[in-house]
Amino acid sequence: MSIKYIYDSKGKKTGVVIPIEMWNENKSKILNGHQKQEGKKVFKPSKYRGIYHDLNLDLEKEVKKLRDEWVRI
């Protein structure tokens, strides 16, 4: 048995059917998003929570400054 793709009426891939042997071999890699993926670490935003705490910044002012950088007249 080989990998089979499922298409919608417009020809867009909407699903895939894989052999159970392949699923069993790769299930933990597919379902476990906390592991490294293809040699790369998964980005976890919670790791950076509170990094501005000790910087003594007025965050409202900094946010406004960042927004103003994107305003084009």
C-alpha positions as CSV (number, residue, x, y, z in Angstrom):
1,M,0.0,0.0,0.0
2,S,1.3,3.5,-0.8
3,I,0.4,7.0,0.3
4,K,-2.9,8.3,-1.1
5,Y,-4.0,11.9,-1.3
6,I,-7.6,13.1,-1.0
7,Y,-8.7,16.0,-3.2
8,D,-11.7,18.3,-3.1
9,S,-13.8,19.2,-6.1
10,K,-11.4,22.0,-7.0
11,G,-8.4,19.7,-7.1
12,K,-6.9,20.9,-3.8
13,K,-5.3,18.3,-1.5
14,T,-7.5,18.0,1.7
15,G,-6.2,14.9,3.3
16,V,-3.8,11.9,3.1
17,V,-4.1,8.2,3.7
18,I,-0.9,6.5,4.8
19,P,-0.1,2.8,5.5
20,I,-0.6,1.8,9.2
21,E,3.0,0.6,9.3
22,M,4.2,4.1,8.3
23,W,1.9,5.7,10.8
24,N,3.1,3.4,13.7
25,E,6.7,4.2,12.9
26,N,6.2,8.0,12.8
27,K,3.2,8.5,15.1
28,S,5.3,9.9,18.0
29,K,7.1,12.3,15.8
30,I,3.8,13.6,14.3
31,L,1.8,13.8,17.5
32,N,4.5,15.1,19.9
33,G,5.0,18.8,19.0
34,H,7.3,19.3,22.0
35,Q,10.2,17.3,20.5
36,K,12.8,18.7,18.1
37,Q,11.5,18.7,14.5
38,E,14.0,17.8,11.8
39,G,16.9,18.9,14.0
40,K,15.3,22.3,14.9
41,K,13.9,23.3,18.2
42,V,10.2,24.2,18.5
43,F,9.7,27.9,19.3
44,K,8.0,28.3,22.7
45,P,6.8,31.9,23.3
46,S,6.2,31.2,26.9
47,K,9.9,30.9,27.4
48,Y,10.2,34.7,26.8
49,R,7.4,35.8,29.0
50,G,8.5,38.7,31.2
51,I,11.8,39.5,29.5
52,Y,11.1,43.3,29.7
53,H,10.3,43.2,33.4
54,D,13.7,44.5,34.5
55,L,14.3,47.0,31.7
56,N,12.4,50.0,33.3
57,L,10.6,50.8,30.1
58,D,7.3,52.6,29.6
59,L,5.8,49.8,27.5
60,E,2.9,52.0,26.3
61,K,5.3,54.6,25.0
62,E,7.5,51.9,23.3
63,V,4.5,50.3,21.7
64,K,3.4,53.7,20.3
65,K,6.9,54.3,19.0
66,L,6.9,50.9,17.2
67,R,3.5,51.6,15.7
68,D,4.6,55.1,14.5
69,E,7.5,53.5,12.6
70,W,5.0,51.6,10.4
71,V,2.8,54.7,9.7
72,R,3.6,55.9,6.2
73,I,2.3,59.3,5.1
